[in-house]
Amino acid sequence: MKGLIVRWVMSGLALYLTAHLIEGIELEGFLASLLAALVLGLVNAFIRPIISILTLPINILTLGLFTFVINGFMLWVVSTTIAGFYVENVFFAGIFGAIVMSIISGILTFFIKDSRL
């Protein structure tokens, strides 16, 4: 349970930092970041696999690069449901935000060593 909470807070922090780095992504505080990270985790767990399967042919044709578009779309979908979290558009802010957020999450995971992560 502790590892799950640590991952959730790290995702919220990564989203918060991404909003400060990428123009077109806005957050109204860290609480909105935590809520958006929670919903993003749920969307990535339940909706993203379905979208990935449906777009498998185009993903194969683009050698996996379409995954960036899917990640940006998931970020944008979450922004339409959470008050205080805004992604201006899918193709620029969404895709670049998803890339930056994954880099920041990787760095945070590297530095926060937890046996349950």
Contacts in CASP RR format, 6 or more apart in sequence:
PFRMAT RR
TARGET T0000
AUTHOR 0000-0000-0000
METHOD contacts of the structure
MODEL  1
MKGLIVRWVMSGLALYLTAHLIEGIELEGFLASLLAALVLGLVNAFIRPI
ISILTLPINILTLGLFTFVINGFMLWVVSTTIAGFYVENVFFAGIFGAIV
MSIISGILTFFIKDSRL
2 114 0 8 1.000
2 116 0 8 1.000
3 114 0 8 1.000
3 116 0 8 1.000
3 117 0 8 1.000
6 112 0 8 1.000
6 114 0 8 1.000
6 116 0 8 1.000
6 117 0 8 1.000
7 117 0 8 1.000
8 34 0 8 1.000
8 37 0 8 1.000
8 38 0 8 1.000
9 34 0 8 1.000
10 105 0 8 1.000
10 108 0 8 1.000
10 109 0 8 1.000
10 112 0 8 1.000
11 37 0 8 1.000
11 40 0 8 1.000
11 41 0 8 1.000
11 105 0 8 1.000
12 30 0 8 1.000
12 33 0 8 1.000
12 34 0 8 1.000
12 36 0 8 1.000
12 37 0 8 1.000
13 33 0 8 1.000
13 104 0 8 1.000
13 108 0 8 1.000
14 37 0 8 1.000
14 101 0 8 1.000
14 104 0 8 1.000
14 105 0 8 1.000
14 108 0 8 1.000
15 27 0 8 1.000
15 33 0 8 1.000
15 36 0 8 1.000
15 37 0 8 1.000
15 40 0 8 1.000
15 101 0 8 1.000
16 27 0 8 1.000
16 29 0 8 1.000
16 30 0 8 1.000
16 33 0 8 1.000
17 104 0 8 1.000
18 25 0 8 1.000
18 97 0 8 1.000
18 100 0 8 1.000
18 101 0 8 1.000
18 104 0 8 1.000
19 25 0 8 1.000
19 26 0 8 1.000
19 27 0 8 1.000
19 33 0 8 1.000
21 100 0 8 1.000
22 93 0 8 1.000
22 94 0 8 1.000
22 96 0 8 1.000
22 97 0 8 1.000
22 100 0 8 1.000
23 93 0 8 1.000
24 86 0 8 1.000
24 87 0 8 1.000
24 88 0 8 1.000
24 89 0 8 1.000
24 92 0 8 1.000
24 93 0 8 1.000
25 75 0 8 1.000
25 79 0 8 1.000
25 86 0 8 1.000
25 87 0 8 1.000
25 88 0 8 1.000
25 93 0 8 1.000
25 94 0 8 1.000
25 97 0 8 1.000
26 84 0 8 1.000
26 85 0 8 1.000
26 86 0 8 1.000
27 33 0 8 1.000
27 36 0 8 1.000
27 84 0 8 1.000
27 85 0 8 1.000
27 86 0 8 1.000
28 83 0 8 1.000
28 84 0 8 1.000
28 85 0 8 1.000
29 84 0 8 1.000
32 82 0 8 1.000
32 83 0 8 1.000
32 84 0 8 1.000
32 85 0 8 1.000
33 85 0 8 1.000
35 82 0 8 1.000
35 85 0 8 1.000
36 78 0 8 1.000
36 79 0 8 1.000
36 82 0 8 1.000
36 85 0 8 1.000
39 78 0 8 1.000
39 81 0 8 1.000
39 82 0 8 1.000
40 74 0 8 1.000
40 75 0 8 1.000
40 78 0 8 1.000
43 74 0 8 1.000
43 77 0 8 1.000
43 78 0 8 1.000
44 74 0 8 1.000
47 74 0 8 1.000
47 77 0 8 1.000
48 70 0 8 1.000
48 74 0 8 1.000
51 70 0 8 1.000
51 73 0 8 1.000
51 74 0 8 1.000
52 59 0 8 1.000
52 67 0 8 1.000
52 70 0 8 1.000
55 66 0 8 1.000
55 70 0 8 1.000
58 66 0 8 1.000
59 66 0 8 1.000
59 67 0 8 1.000
59 70 0 8 1.000
68 95 0 8 1.000
68 98 0 8 1.000
68 99 0 8 1.000
69 90 0 8 1.000
69 91 0 8 1.000
69 95 0 8 1.000
71 94 0 8 1.000
71 95 0 8 1.000
71 98 0 8 1.000
71 99 0 8 1.000
71 102 0 8 1.000
72 87 0 8 1.000
72 90 0 8 1.000
72 94 0 8 1.000
72 95 0 8 1.000
72 97 0 8 1.000
72 98 0 8 1.000
73 90 0 8 1.000
73 94 0 8 1.000
74 98 0 8 1.000
75 87 0 8 1.000
75 94 0 8 1.000
75 97 0 8 1.000
75 98 0 8 1.000
75 101 0 8 1.000
76 87 0 8 1.000
76 89 0 8 1.000
76 90 0 8 1.000
76 94 0 8 1.000
78 85 0 8 1.000
78 87 0 8 1.000
79 85 0 8 1.000
79 86 0 8 1.000
79 87 0 8 1.000
87 93 0 8 1.000
87 94 0 8 1.000
87 97 0 8 1.000
88 94 0 8 1.000
109 117 0 8 1.000
END
